[in-house]
Amino acid sequence: MQKELSVIYVNYNTADQILDSVASLRLNTTDVDYEIIVADNNSQNDPAMELLLADKDIKVVKLDGNYGFGTANNAGFHECCGEYVFLMNPDTICLDNSIKVLLDKLKEDETIGVLGPNLINSDGFPTHAFRRRGDGIMTELNFALFGLPYKLVYGENFEYNHTNEQLDVAYVCGAAMMMRRETFEKVGGFDENFFMYYEDQDLCNRIRQTGVRIVNEPSAVIKHLEGTSITVSEKRQDFIIQSRKKYFLKTMPKWHYSVANILTGMLLFAGETVYKLCGKKEKAKVYSCRRKLIAKYE
């Protein structure tokens, strides 16, 4: 039986978070005919998994290994029956009827390919919901320079929409992204060569190339607890840098990747030094870790 909307989660030992997210979704989402699908990446020793499996209104798609974010989302999509799909991270919380807001906005505008909400963190402050410009040398230099260049260009609206109007963006964060079923099918879903990170940007790139827009809707707000499913910073950075290499080599000339490595490595070293001198050891550690990983994956 076809549903209006399929909400898809990817699980890897985060069943407790998904149950919290689903509870918030059920409490706040009205006037939407939806189904909930969880694509499970072969979770092991997850104490809340039995509770998840016991919920008869949640369809769990079991994979035989941990294949990452994109592959699992594709598997969940193949089992869904919604006219529209909403991809949600386990660590997201619905605060109001934002899913309905997104769905209505998407229905009324055929030029939108992907629609995402504003995201706030666990403390209620704005967090990364999208990027106005995709990754490349300029974006990497921007972050290595503490985000100052793009602050001059985009002001406070580079990653979060502080206006009351929709913004066309480079991509929306994969933690909460909605699209038509046919849009996802048209581009073949996620590129399964990405295990984790950059797959949302790659998907939005390919969808935009079909002639539609990637848009942020500021009237919809969802809480993103950010990274609670990955607790080891070094491991997270390793995933990011591996996917960075795949993304650069897929979408840009090889020389671009080489130049980006040199320039970004130099600026990360400079930033690391500044943070050490300022006594900000944790930030220096992040810069150091990222710089070493870029060198590792050259």
C-alpha positions as CSV (number, residue, x, y, z in Angstrom):
1,M,0.0,0.0,0.0
2,Q,1.5,3.3,-1.1
3,K,2.2,5.9,1.6
4,E,2.5,9.6,1.3
5,L,5.9,9.7,3.0
6,S,8.6,7.2,3.9
7,V,10.9,8.2,6.8
8,I,14.2,6.3,6.5
9,Y,16.8,5.8,9.3
10,V,20.1,4.1,9.1
11,N,21.1,2.2,12.2
12,Y,24.4,0.9,13.5
13,N,24.2,0.3,17.3
14,T,22.0,3.4,17.7
15,A,18.6,1.8,18.2
16,D,18.1,3.9,21.4
17,Q,18.5,7.1,19.5
18,I,16.2,6.0,16.8
19,L,13.5,5.1,19.3
20,D,13.8,8.6,20.8
21,S,13.7,10.2,17.3
22,V,10.7,8.1,16.3
23,A,8.9,9.1,19.6
24,S,9.4,12.8,18.8
25,L,8.2,12.2,15.2
26,R,5.1,10.5,16.3
27,L,4.3,13.1,19.0
28,N,4.7,16.1,16.7
29,T,3.9,14.9,13.1
30,T,0.2,15.3,12.1
31,D,-1.7,15.1,8.9
32,V,0.9,13.0,7.1
33,D,0.4,9.4,6.0
34,Y,3.9,8.1,6.7
35,E,5.8,4.8,7.3
36,I,9.0,4.4,9.2
37,I,11.9,2.2,7.9
38,V,15.1,1.4,9.6
39,A,18.0,0.0,7.5
40,D,20.2,-1.8,10.0
41,N,23.9,-2.2,9.2
42,N,24.3,-5.5,11.1
43,S,24.3,-3.9,14.6
44,Q,26.0,-6.0,17.2
45,N,25.3,-6.0,20.9
46,D,22.8,-3.2,20.7
47,P,20.6,-3.5,23.8
48,A,17.8,-1.4,22.4
49,M,17.5,-3.4,19.2
50,E,14.9,-5.8,20.6
51,L,12.7,-2.8,21.5
52,L,13.1,-1.5,17.9
53,L,12.3,-4.9,16.4
54,A,9.3,-5.3,18.7
55,D,7.7,-2.1,17.3
56,K,5.3,-3.5,14.7
57,D,4.9,0.0,13.0
58,I,8.6,0.1,12.2
59,K,9.9,-1.9,9.3
60,V,13.5,-3.0,9.9
61,V,15.6,-4.0,6.9
62,K,18.5,-6.1,8.0
63,L,21.8,-6.0,6.1
64,D,24.4,-8.7,6.5
65,G,27.3,-6.2,7.2
66,N,28.1,-2.6,8.0
67,Y,28.0,-1.0,4.6
68,G,27.8,2.6,5.7
69,F,25.3,5.4,5.3
70,G,24.6,5.6,1.6
71,T,24.3,1.8,1.0
72,A,22.0,1.4,3.9
73,N,19.8,4.3,2.8
74,N,19.5,2.7,-0.6
75,A,18.5,-0.6,0.9
76,G,15.8,1.2,3.0
77,F,14.6,3.0,0.0
78,H,14.2,-0.2,-2.0
79,E,11.8,-1.4,0.7
80,C,9.7,1.8,1.1
81,C,6.4,2.7,-0.6
82,G,6.3,6.5,-0.1
83,E,5.7,9.0,-2.8
84,Y,8.2,11.2,-1.0
85,V,11.1,10.1,1.2
86,F,12.6,11.8,4.2
87,L,16.1,10.7,5.3
88,M,16.8,11.2,9.0
89,N,19.8,10.5,11.2
90,P,19.2,8.5,14.4
91,D,20.3,11.6,16.4
92,T,17.6,13.9,15.2
93,I,14.6,15.1,17.2
94,C,11.4,16.6,15.8
95,L,10.3,19.6,17.9
96,D,7.1,20.4,16.0
97,N,5.3,19.5,12.8
98,S,8.3,20.4,10.6
99,I,8.0,17.2,8.6
100,K,4.6,18.4,7.4
101,V,6.0,21.8,6.6
102,L,8.7,20.3,4.5
103,L,6.3,18.0,2.7
104,D,3.8,20.8,1.9
105,K,6.6,23.1,0.6
106,L,8.0,20.3,-1.6
107,K,4.6,19.4,-3.0
108,E,3.8,22.9,-4.0
109,D,7.1,23.6,-5.9
110,E,8.2,21.3,-8.7
111,T,11.5,23.1,-9.1
112,I,12.8,21.8,-5.8
113,G,14.7,18.6,-6.0
114,V,15.9,18.3,-2.4
115,L,14.5,20.2,0.6
116,G,16.1,20.4,4.0
117,P,15.2,22.1,7.4
118,N,17.3,24.4,9.6
119,L,19.1,22.3,12.2
120,I,19.8,23.2,15.8
121,N,22.2,21.4,18.2
122,S,21.4,19.9,21.6
123,D,21.7,23.3,23.2
124,G,19.2,24.9,20.8
125,F,21.8,26.8,18.8
126,P,22.1,26.9,15.0
127,T,24.3,24.2,13.5
128,H,25.4,22.9,10.1
129,A,22.2,22.5,8.1
130,F,23.6,23.0,4.6
131,R,26.4,24.7,2.7
132,R,26.0,27.6,0.3
133,R,29.1,26.4,-1.6
134,G,30.3,22.8,-2.0
135,D,33.7,21.5,-1.2
136,G,36.8,22.3,-3.2
137,I,40.0,24.3,-2.7
138,M,38.2,27.5,-1.9
139,T,36.0,25.9,0.7
140,E,38.9,24.1,2.4
141,L,40.9,27.3,2.5
142,N,37.9,29.0,4.0
143,F,37.7,26.6,6.9
144,A,41.5,26.6,7.4
145,L,41.2,30.4,7.7
146,F,38.6,30.0,10.5
147,G,35.7,30.6,8.1
148,L,36.5,34.3,7.6
149,P,36.4,34.4,3.8
150,Y,32.9,33.0,3.5
151,K,31.6,35.1,6.4
152,L,32.4,38.1,4.2
153,V,30.6,36.6,1.3
154,Y,27.6,34.9,2.9
155,G,27.5,36.6,6.3
156,E,25.8,34.4,8.9
157,N,23.9,32.4,6.3
158,F,26.6,30.0,5.1
159,E,25.5,26.9,7.0
160,Y,22.3,28.1,8.7
161,N,19.4,30.2,7.3
162,H,18.8,33.2,9.6
163,T,16.4,34.7,7.1
164,N,12.7,34.1,6.6
165,E,13.1,33.1,3.0
166,Q,14.1,29.8,1.3
167,L,17.7,29.7,0.2
168,D,19.2,27.8,-2.8
169,V,22.2,25.9,-1.4
170,A,25.0,23.6,-2.7
171,Y,23.7,20.8,-0.6
172,V,21.6,20.1,2.5
173,C,22.9,18.0,5.4
174,G,22.1,14.3,5.1
175,A,20.9,14.3,8.7
176,A,17.5,15.5,7.4
177,M,16.7,15.7,3.7
178,M,13.4,15.3,1.8
179,M,12.8,14.6,-1.8
180,R,10.4,13.0,-4.2
181,R,10.7,9.2,-4.7
182,E,11.2,9.8,-8.5
183,T,14.0,12.2,-7.8
184,F,16.0,9.7,-5.8
185,E,15.3,7.0,-8.4
186,K,16.3,9.2,-11.3
187,V,19.9,9.5,-10.1
188,G,20.2,6.0,-8.8
189,G,20.3,6.9,-5.1
190,F,23.5,7.3,-3.1
191,D,26.9,6.5,-4.6
192,E,27.8,3.4,-2.6
193,N,31.5,4.0,-2.9
194,F,31.2,6.5,-0.1
195,F,31.0,4.7,3.3
196,M,30.3,7.8,5.3
197,Y,30.5,11.6,4.7
198,Y,30.3,13.5,1.4
199,E,27.6,11.2,0.1
200,D,24.9,13.8,0.8
201,Q,26.9,16.4,-1.1
202,D,27.5,14.0,-4.0
203,L,23.8,13.1,-4.1
204,C,22.7,16.8,-4.2
205,N,25.2,17.5,-7.0
206,R,23.8,14.8,-9.2
207,I,20.2,15.8,-8.4
208,R,20.9,19.5,-9.3
209,Q,22.3,18.3,-12.6
210,T,18.9,17.0,-13.5
211,G,17.7,20.7,-13.6
212,V,16.1,21.1,-10.1
213,R,17.1,23.1,-7.0
214,I,18.6,22.2,-3.6
215,V,16.8,24.3,-1.1
216,N,16.7,25.1,2.7
217,E,13.4,25.8,4.3
218,P,13.9,28.0,7.4
219,S,10.4,27.6,8.8
220,A,11.1,23.9,9.5
221,V,13.5,23.2,12.4
222,I,14.9,19.9,13.6
223,K,17.3,19.2,16.4
224,H,20.4,17.4,15.4
225,L,22.4,16.0,18.3
226,E,25.5,15.8,16.0
227,G,27.8,12.9,15.9
228,T,26.6,11.1,19.0
229,S,26.7,7.9,16.9
230,I,30.4,8.3,16.4
231,T,32.2,8.9,19.7
232,V,35.9,8.5,18.6
233,S,37.0,11.8,17.0
234,E,40.0,10.2,15.2
235,K,37.8,7.6,13.7
236,R,35.4,10.2,12.5
237,Q,38.2,12.3,10.9
238,D,39.5,9.2,9.2
239,F,36.1,8.6,7.6
240,I,35.9,12.2,6.5
241,I,39.3,12.3,4.9
242,Q,38.8,9.0,3.1
243,S,35.5,10.2,1.6
244,R,37.0,13.6,0.9
245,K,39.5,11.9,-1.4
246,K,36.8,9.9,-3.2
247,Y,34.7,13.0,-3.6
248,F,37.5,15.2,-5.0
249,L,38.7,12.6,-7.4
250,K,35.2,11.9,-8.6
251,T,34.1,15.5,-9.2
252,M,37.3,17.4,-9.9
253,P,40.6,17.1,-11.9
254,K,43.4,15.2,-10.1
255,W,45.5,18.4,-10.0
256,H,42.8,20.0,-7.9
257,Y,43.1,17.4,-5.3
258,S,46.9,17.6,-5.2
259,V,46.8,21.4,-4.9
260,A,44.1,21.3,-2.2
261,N,46.2,18.8,-0.2
262,I,49.2,21.1,-0.3
263,L,47.4,24.4,0.5
264,T,45.1,22.9,3.1
265,G,48.0,21.0,4.8
266,M,50.0,24.3,5.1
267,L,47.1,26.2,6.5
268,L,46.1,23.4,8.9
269,F,49.7,23.4,10.2
270,A,49.5,27.2,10.7
271,G,46.1,27.0,12.4
272,E,47.4,24.2,14.6
273,T,50.3,26.4,15.7
274,V,48.1,29.3,16.4
275,Y,45.8,27.2,18.6
276,K,48.7,25.7,20.5
277,L,50.1,29.2,21.2
278,C,46.6,30.2,22.4
279,G,46.4,27.2,24.7
280,K,43.5,25.6,22.8
281,K,44.8,22.1,22.8
282,E,41.7,20.3,21.6
283,K,41.3,22.5,18.5
284,A,45.0,22.1,17.8
285,K,44.6,18.3,18.1
286,V,41.7,18.4,15.5
287,Y,43.8,20.4,13.0
288,S,46.8,18.1,13.6
289,C,44.7,14.9,13.1
290,R,43.2,16.3,9.9
291,R,46.5,17.4,8.5
292,K,48.1,14.0,9.1
293,L,45.2,12.2,7.6
294,I,45.3,14.3,4.4
295,A,49.0,13.4,4.0
296,K,48.1,9.7,4.6
297,Y,45.5,9.7,1.9
298,E,47.5,11.7,-0.7
